Amino acid sequence: MARGRPLTDLTGHRYGHLTVIERVGTKNHRPTWRCLCDCGNEHTTTGANLRAAIKGTQSCGCLRTQMRIEQARRMREAKRQHPPTGNARRYGWLYS
């Protein structure tokens, strides 16, 4: 006899950059789903991770890469706008 609430079919739903394709099994008694990312990669995760609004799975990992690239670009721009002064100029190799 099944306990708890009935399983919700997430097929076709969209969470961040992921679109749910199919259910593939369970992991730690939680249903797992195969998802297709906007970049074309497939990613498998639990339904709980998909539905978690803030800290949930939003992409296959490509979003993290894009955010790191954007952060590095902003840091380079900030260094150009505010060049080092004083001792920082003398020890510039530490800051580059």
Residue frames as qw, qx, qy, qz and C-alpha x, y, z in Angstrom:
[[0.000, 0.888, 0.460, 0.000, 0.00, 0.00, 0.00],
 [0.418, 0.445, -0.013, 0.792, 1.44, 3.36, -1.07],
 [0.343, -0.708, -0.415, 0.458, 1.79, 6.01, 1.61],
 [0.209, -0.396, 0.110, 0.887, 1.96, 9.78, 1.25],
 [0.460, 0.628, 0.098, -0.620, 0.59, 11.83, -1.56],
 [0.834, 0.394, 0.368, 0.118, 0.23, 10.52, -5.12],
 [0.527, -0.203, 0.369, 0.739, 3.07, 11.09, -7.56],
 [0.335, 0.820, 0.100, -0.454, 2.68, 14.22, -9.69],
 [0.761, 0.325, 0.365, 0.426, 3.67, 13.75, -13.33],
 [0.185, -0.769, 0.108, 0.603, 6.22, 16.46, -14.10],
 [0.542, 0.167, 0.603, 0.561, 6.68, 15.49, -17.76],
 [0.251, 0.689, 0.427, 0.529, 6.63, 18.61, -19.92],
 [0.317, -0.924, -0.172, 0.126, 7.02, 21.04, -17.01],
 [0.527, 0.601, -0.178, 0.575, 9.78, 23.65, -17.15],
 [0.608, -0.753, -0.094, 0.234, 12.05, 24.55, -14.21],
 [0.301, -0.715, 0.346, 0.528, 14.65, 27.22, -14.95],
 [0.273, 0.558, -0.599, -0.505, 16.55, 26.05, -18.05],
 [0.119, -0.094, 0.988, 0.035, 15.31, 22.44, -17.69],
 [0.701, 0.044, -0.185, -0.687, 12.34, 20.79, -19.37],
 [0.567, -0.200, 0.765, -0.232, 11.27, 17.45, -17.87],
 [0.412, 0.274, -0.717, -0.491, 11.33, 14.59, -20.41],
 [0.796, -0.172, -0.520, -0.256, 10.47, 11.47, -18.39],
 [0.654, -0.608, 0.370, -0.254, 10.65, 9.72, -15.03],
 [0.567, 0.486, -0.665, 0.017, 13.63, 7.38, -14.82],
 [0.672, -0.133, -0.691, 0.231, 13.38, 5.81, -11.37],
 [0.512, -0.839, -0.116, -0.140, 13.97, 6.65, -7.73],
 [0.504, 0.369, -0.478, 0.617, 16.88, 7.86, -5.63],
 [0.082, 0.015, -0.651, 0.755, 16.64, 7.72, -1.83],
 [0.101, 0.519, 0.823, -0.210, 12.92, 6.97, -2.15],
 [0.210, 0.685, 0.096, -0.692, 12.36, 10.08, -4.29],
 [0.736, 0.548, 0.383, 0.104, 11.34, 9.99, -7.96],
 [0.329, -0.467, 0.374, 0.730, 14.07, 11.04, -10.40],
 [0.555, 0.755, 0.291, -0.191, 13.44, 12.76, -13.71],
 [0.578, 0.043, 0.399, 0.710, 15.42, 13.09, -16.94],
 [0.143, 0.884, 0.211, -0.393, 15.45, 16.70, -18.13],
 [0.623, 0.446, 0.265, 0.585, 16.62, 18.49, -21.25],
 [0.291, -0.620, -0.090, 0.723, 18.56, 21.72, -20.72],
 [0.390, 0.871, 0.085, -0.286, 18.32, 24.72, -23.04],
 [0.037, -0.722, 0.608, 0.327, 21.96, 24.13, -24.05],
 [0.736, 0.317, -0.501, -0.327, 21.04, 20.63, -25.32],
 [0.187, 0.278, -0.893, 0.299, 22.49, 18.50, -22.49],
 [0.706, -0.421, -0.477, -0.310, 20.44, 15.99, -20.52],
 [0.001, -0.389, 0.647, -0.656, 20.44, 16.04, -16.73],
 [0.609, -0.379, -0.684, -0.131, 18.86, 13.67, -14.18],
 [0.010, -0.256, 0.506, -0.823, 17.65, 15.02, -10.84],
 [0.059, -0.393, -0.872, 0.284, 14.96, 14.45, -8.23],
 [0.066, -0.718, -0.530, -0.446, 11.59, 16.12, -8.37],
 [0.452, -0.792, -0.276, 0.304, 12.21, 17.78, -5.01],
 [0.460, -0.340, 0.206, 0.794, 15.33, 19.45, -6.40],
 [0.172, 0.392, 0.546, 0.720, 13.41, 20.64, -9.45],
 [0.243, -0.781, -0.502, -0.282, 10.60, 22.14, -7.39],
 [0.508, -0.571, -0.234, 0.601, 12.86, 23.84, -4.81],
 [0.269, 0.934, 0.230, 0.055, 12.40, 27.47, -5.78],
 [0.061, -0.953, 0.291, 0.053, 15.65, 29.10, -4.66],
 [0.290, -0.609, 0.730, 0.113, 18.31, 26.41, -4.18],
 [0.855, 0.211, 0.455, -0.132, 16.88, 23.88, -6.61],
 [0.531, -0.043, 0.619, 0.577, 18.33, 22.52, -9.82],
 [0.342, 0.754, 0.118, -0.548, 17.92, 25.10, -12.59],
 [0.576, 0.679, -0.382, -0.246, 20.23, 23.77, -15.31],
 [0.969, 0.090, -0.183, 0.137, 22.64, 20.97, -16.21],
 [0.679, -0.449, 0.044, 0.579, 25.54, 23.07, -14.90],
 [0.451, 0.445, 0.293, 0.716, 25.82, 25.43, -17.85],
 [0.186, -0.910, -0.226, -0.293, 24.15, 28.23, -15.87],
 [0.661, -0.675, 0.069, 0.321, 26.93, 28.09, -13.26],
 [0.646, 0.035, 0.319, 0.693, 29.53, 28.36, -16.03],
 [0.184, 0.713, 0.343, 0.583, 27.74, 31.34, -17.59],
 [0.400, -0.904, -0.135, -0.075, 27.52, 33.07, -14.22],
 [0.711, -0.462, 0.164, 0.504, 31.25, 32.55, -13.56],
 [0.504, 0.318, 0.351, 0.722, 32.12, 34.00, -16.96],
 [0.060, -0.844, -0.296, -0.443, 29.89, 37.01, -16.30],
 [0.582, -0.796, -0.046, 0.162, 31.40, 37.52, -12.84],
 [0.691, -0.187, 0.240, 0.656, 34.94, 37.41, -14.26],
 [0.313, 0.573, 0.355, 0.669, 33.95, 39.97, -16.92],
 [0.283, -0.907, -0.206, -0.235, 32.55, 42.31, -14.24],
 [0.695, -0.608, 0.069, 0.378, 35.72, 41.95, -12.13],
 [0.600, 0.126, 0.296, 0.733, 37.94, 42.78, -15.13],
 [0.077, 0.753, 0.331, 0.563, 35.79, 45.83, -15.85],
 [0.493, -0.861, -0.129, 0.004, 35.98, 46.97, -12.22],
 [0.714, -0.359, 0.161, 0.579, 39.79, 46.68, -12.26],
 [0.424, 0.399, 0.332, 0.742, 39.92, 48.83, -15.41],
 [0.147, -0.841, -0.286, -0.435, 37.70, 51.50, -13.87],
 [0.504, -0.837, 0.170, -0.127, 39.58, 51.55, -10.55],
 [0.727, 0.424, -0.446, 0.305, 43.30, 50.92, -11.19],
 [0.751, -0.448, -0.318, 0.367, 45.54, 50.14, -8.21],
 [0.069, 0.898, -0.161, 0.403, 47.23, 53.01, -6.36],
 [0.438, -0.750, 0.442, -0.224, 50.06, 53.35, -3.85],
 [0.370, -0.416, 0.831, 0.006, 51.62, 50.06, -2.74],
 [0.770, 0.325, 0.524, -0.164, 49.13, 48.13, -4.86],
 [0.571, 0.793, -0.174, -0.121, 50.74, 49.68, -7.95],
 [0.035, -0.700, 0.712, -0.032, 54.18, 48.64, -6.70],
 [0.328, -0.130, 0.931, -0.097, 52.99, 45.10, -6.01],
 [0.613, 0.308, -0.138, -0.714, 50.65, 44.92, -9.00],
 [0.422, 0.219, -0.856, -0.205, 51.67, 41.39, -9.80],
 [0.091, 0.086, 0.876, -0.466, 49.78, 40.34, -6.65],
 [0.415, 0.424, 0.414, -0.690, 46.53, 41.80, -7.93],
 [0.468, 0.430, -0.438, -0.636, 46.55, 40.66, -11.55]]
